[in-house]
Amino acid sequence: RKEVEQDPGPFNVPEGATVAFNCTYSNSASQSFFWYRQDCRKEPKLLMSVYSSGNEDGRFTAQLNRASQYISLLIRDSKLSDSATYLCVVKRDTNAGKSTFGDGTTLTVKP
Amino acid sequence: NAGVTQTPKFQVLKTGQSMTLQCAQDMNHNSMYWYRQDPGMGLRLIYYSASEGTTDKGEVPNGYNVSRLNKREFSLRLESAAPSQTSVYFCASSEVWGYGYTFGSGTRLTVV
């Protein structure tokens, strides 16, 4: 089983829709969580960190469920410019703990 | 505001040739990383340097070597390229180990 798993999609949604992605992780020692966005043929860029209490940044909401070992990303009022691949990243919180990237979920927002 | 600069952006190699991918960051970050990304797959860590003067193997180090030349620069060397090394290579840096990566724009490498 992969340490970090994401539904690859693609998710095809109309503009204005609400869409949610989940990312499950297998290692209960994981402590830090992030969402990155990667546009086609570009580098990944940090979208947001995921805090235990959940956090929101404009139309984006990230949540963490430790009991079920998953994080989620909710996008409200989707824009064409939201079309991208969304990567979740999980890090074990030790000095040597490395970050593991999921394979990504592809979102296409259509007019 | 250069961030992380990788060179070259594109490269075609013949099997058995060698080359070095260059990476430099101007953010005074302590940690630097080399990842590869294959189609439809996530990023896999090749090597990393948690701080200047140290380097360690990641998930897929075979066929690669690295040098942390100074705090700014971290190079990746392919000694004898193989078709399996055809990939997009990303260099990244972070102020703190494992958090808040800034990626370079990538090197698209094809080995024929």
HADDOCK unambig.tbl for C-alpha pairs under 7 A between the chains (distance, minus, plus):
assign (segid A and resid 42 and name CA) (segid B and resid 105 and name CA) 6.23 0.50 0.50
assign (segid A and resid 43 and name CA) (segid B and resid 103 and name CA) 6.10 0.50 0.50
assign (segid A and resid 43 and name CA) (segid B and resid 104 and name CA) 6.54 0.50 0.50
assign (segid A and resid 43 and name CA) (segid B and resid 105 and name CA) 5.21 0.50 0.50
assign (segid A and resid 43 and name CA) (segid B and resid 106 and name CA) 6.55 0.50 0.50
assign (segid A and resid 44 and name CA) (segid B and resid 103 and name CA) 6.57 0.50 0.50
assign (segid A and resid 45 and name CA) (segid B and resid 102 and name CA) 6.92 0.50 0.50
assign (segid A and resid 46 and name CA) (segid B and resid 100 and name CA) 6.89 0.50 0.50
assign (segid A and resid 98 and name CA) (segid B and resid 98 and name CA) 6.03 0.50 0.50
assign (segid A and resid 99 and name CA) (segid B and resid 98 and name CA) 5.82 0.50 0.50
assign (segid A and resid 101 and name CA) (segid B and resid 42 and name CA) 5.98 0.50 0.50
assign (segid A and resid 101 and name CA) (segid B and resid 43 and name CA) 5.94 0.50 0.50
assign (segid A and resid 102 and name CA) (segid B and resid 42 and name CA) 5.53 0.50 0.50
assign (segid A and resid 103 and name CA) (segid B and resid 40 and name CA) 6.94 0.50 0.50
assign (segid A and resid 103 and name CA) (segid B and resid 41 and name CA) 4.82 0.50 0.50
assign (segid A and resid 103 and name CA) (segid B and resid 42 and name CA) 3.69 0.50 0.50
assign (segid A and resid 104 and name CA) (segid B and resid 42 and name CA) 6.43 0.50 0.50
